[in-house]
Amino acid sequence: MQAKGEYRDRADTQVAVLDALVERTEEGMTVFELRSDADVDIDDLEAALSELKEAGLIRVENEDDPMRIYPDDRVVPDPEAVQGEGEPSLLDRLRDRLGV
């Protein structure tokens, strides 16, 4: 599952982070898990997390070790709507790739 379309017009690293977090909405992810899943440089990841937190698109919980990062609810698509859509078409994937 991917982040909602209205949040996909951000920098590639931010979109990769949001997509990874949406996949694990309930359990969240550590920074190390995010870095591995999003396949990004640690400096780029740090910048992306900072910008996403500032925009209110992620939340960070540090109650128990290790720190976990979660997507904001508005970023996560409705699972029922996603199931009805099926796989994105080639045209949809091209639009996403080109940022249109």
N, C-alpha and C positions, 0 to 999 in steps of 0.2 A: 504494500500500500504506500502511496506517496502523499506528501503534504497537499493540502487543498491548492487548487490552481492559482488563487489570488496571492499565494505566498511563494510562487515559483518564479517571480520576476526579480529575485534577489541574486546576489553573487553566487557563482557555482558552488563554492564551499558552503555557504549558508544553506543552499537548497539540499546539498548532500547531507548536511547535519540534520536538517528538518526531516528529510526522508528516513534517515536512520532512526531518529527518535520516534517517528510515527509508527515504525515497525515494532517498536518496543514501548508502546505508550504506558502500559501498566507497570512494568518493572523499571523503566528508565535505563539510563546507561551511564557508565563511568566515562571519564575523559579518555582513558585508554581504549575502552570498547568503541567509543565514538571515532577515535583516531584510526583504529583498525577497520571499522566498518565503512567509514566515509572515505578512507584511503587518502588522507590529506596530511600535509606537513603540520607539525605541532604549532608553529607560529601562525599559520593560516587558520588552524582550528581555534586557537586562542582569540584571534581577531574576530572570527565568525561568531564564536560564543558570546563575546563581549557585545557585538552589535545586535545579536538576537535577543540577548537579555535586556539590553537597553530598549529594544522595540517591544518587549513584553511577550515575545513569541516562545520563550522557554522559561522554565523555573528550575532553580537549583535547590536541592535539599541536602543538608549536611548534618542531619540528626544522628545518623549512625555511619560509621566508616564503611566503605568509602563514600565520598560525595557522589550523588546521583543527579542526573539531568533529565528533565521531562519536557515534552512539548506542551505548550499551552493548548487547552481544549479547542480553541477556535482554529488551530492549525490542522487538527485531526479530522479527516473526512468521516462522514456518517458511514459505518460499515454496510448498512443496507443499501445505500445509494451506490457504493462502490461495487457491491455484488451485482447489482442490476446493470451496471455499465459494462462489465467484462473487461477484457484487455483493451488498452488504448489502440486506436487505429494507427496505421502508418502515418497518416496525415497529422493526427494528434501528437505523435512522437516527434515528427519534424517541426511542428509548431513549437513544442516545448524546447527542442534543441536550438531553434533559431530565435527563441524568445519572442515569438509573435503572439 
